[in-house]
Amino acid sequence: MNTLPTLYIFVICLFIGATNAADPHPMLESPACIAPYQQTSPAIRELSSFLRNKQFKSFYEKAEKHTHTFKVTTRDNVDTELGEKIWYCYLVASPPTFSFNTYKQTEPEINIDDMSDINQKSKVCLFMEKYIRLVRKTHKIREPEKKRIITRLLLPYYAHILRQFKSAHGTNPFRIAEDEPQQRGLAHQPAEEQVKKLRHLKMEDLRKLMNEVATGESFINTRNQVFEDEVKELEKTFMEILVAVFPGNYANVKEFLLKAGYSKEDIPDLIDRTVGRDSKTDFLYKGKHRSNHDRLLRKKK
């Protein structure tokens, strides 16, 4: 019988015991809340069906094929074409991002890029930035409806994706750092039943399992870096959109930043690293944040 090193046992137990992360975010309001958008196309209904059945790989595979179709919108057709585009944004924003287990266990017969969820959600954010700009400029949509489209649909969808990306960047459960006593201690406390099974594995089966653990580690590390880079881009664009949509209205800006997963304490630093302070953003500087920034400006003079 082969004896397994304790470290191997711990890593594999973590792998076996890893659970799928639940999506903690509230349900998004669908475009059907706006009367003209209550009718949907066959393409939208097909994508909706995939989500209802939790066929996430099929969903992202089909969504990728429709990317160009839902991307094309101009100021001339924004009043007639926008509904389908917003439905597409809603559907792509809604599902949670993949964890390693959900990617592995969901429709295992379908092989798609393990970044498909991130790629589609990022593209949708680019689309929404454009749609918000078009809606604000068009004369073909009445002002009250513009406000509903932007504040009830597009901005919440963007905030939702940003929140997903922020919360998806988590600790890698497959990594063991030798300088972390807590993890070394856990290595000596594996689940008895799991250890018993592992000790009786043939070396060939053990190698397969360890390869899968290595794949999981690579999956998580790579995606963590991508999420970090995406958040930097998305939060800057989101701040610019909020400043444009709510000029002088700090309360509304703050409302959507909270929806995007930022705390009240996060907001000052977020403002500084994204839009900074100028004539258009001066209203964002409040209280202690404003005083501290004024002090820094005086020191520079």
Summary of the structure (lengths in Angstrom):
residues: 301
radius of gyration: 23.4
end to end distance: 75.1
largest distance: 77.2
contacts: 836
relative contact order: 0.12
helix: 68%
strand: 0%
